[in-house]
């Protein structure tokens, strides 16, 4: 499978395709961007790659280096409903960074997509508070205002 490589920030917004288990980052670069954000409960790797890819090209190999399996009881996706909530948090944090207008618009578009998924999923879980609708309206308005 051909993996994106180079300036991958646009592709990375949709999905974290970088496996931290097999990645290499120069220590000074990792320190310069602040390393992992320990405030995040999940998606801290996604947050890290978004911050790196915003300003730097990323090289990826097509060669498979590890095989990952899923469905284990200790996976975070089994502990938390709606993992996209944490990805939205990471994207919102990215909005606080120095983004070019086109980058900001792409981030907001992806936030809207993920919030729409969360909103639909939340409708099936009536015991959860409706926290996604106000945010969804806010980001749709921002997207509309950005042209």
N, C-alpha and C positions, 0 to 999 in steps of 0.2 A: 504494500500500500504506500503510495506516495504521500509523504507528510509535508505540510507547509513548512517553509523555511525562509529566513530573511526577516522582512518587516511583517510580522504575523499578528500585530495587535488587532486588526479587524477580525481575523479568523478566531483569535483567542477570546474575543468578547463572547462569541456564541458558545464555545466549549473549551474547557481546559484539556488540551491534547498533549501537554508536556508532563512527562512522568518524572517526578522528583527523585525517585529511587535510582534513576540512571542519568541524572543531570550533573553537569559541572558548571559552576559559576565561580568566577574569581572572587576571592574573599574581599578584596577592596571594593568591588562592585556591590557585593551583597551588603557590606557595611555602609556604603554610600547611600543606598536606597532605604536603609533602615532595617534590613533583614525581615524576618517573619513578624507579622503583627500579632502579638500574643493576646491581644484583646479579642480577636475573633475566635469563636468556638469551633467553626468549620470554615472551609474554603480559604484557609490562610495561604495555601500554595497557589491557588487561583489569584488571590490578591497580589502575591509576590510576583508572579509572572506578568500580570497586567501592568504593574509598575515598571518592571524591567522592559517589557515589549513596547511600552509607550515611547521610549527614547532610543531603543537599541534593537538591532537585528538579532534574531535567534537562529542558530544553526541546529537542525534536527537531522538525525540519521534515518534512513529507510530500513536499516537492519533492525530486526527484532532482538532486543537484548534481554528482556524478561517476559514471562507470561503471567498475567494477573488473572486471578479468579475472583468471583464475587459470590454474594449470598451468605457470607459468614455472619454469625450472630453478633460479633463484636464490631461490625461495620457501623460507621456513623450514620449511614442512611437508614439503618434499622433503629437507631436511637432517636432520630429527629424526623418529624414529618416535614415534607417540603424543603428539600435541600436547596432549592433555588432561592429561598429566603436569605441564605448565607451568601450566595452568589450576588444577590441584589445588594447586600451590605458591602461587599467588596467593590462592586461597580459604583455605588454611591460614594465610597471613599475615594475612588479614582476621580470622581468629579471635583473633589477638593484639590486635586493636583493641577499643575500648569498644563492644560490641554489646549491644543489648537481647536478652532471652532468646529472643524469637520470631525475631529476626534470626540469632542464633547457631544455632538449630535449622534454619532454612532453609539456612544455609551448610553445616552438617554433612550435611543431606539431599543437597545438590548434590555435595558431596565424595564421598559414598557412590555416587551415580549415576555420576560420572565414574570412580571407582575400579573399579566393576563393569565398565564398558566397557574400561578398561585391562587388567583381569584377564583378560577373555575374549580380548582382542587378544593379550595376552602368551602365552596358551596356544598360539597358532598360531606363536609364535616361541620355540621351545624353547631357543634359544641365549641368550636373555635371562634374567637372574636373576629369581626370583619375589619381587619387592619389594612387589607390590601386595596380596597376600593378607594379610600382617600388618596393614598400614594399613587395609585394608577391614574386617577384624575389629575393629580399634580404634575406627573411626568408627561402625560398626554398634552397638557396645557403648555408645558415647557417645550415639548417637541413642536407643537403648533407655532409657538412664538419664535422658535429658531428658524422657521421657514422651511 
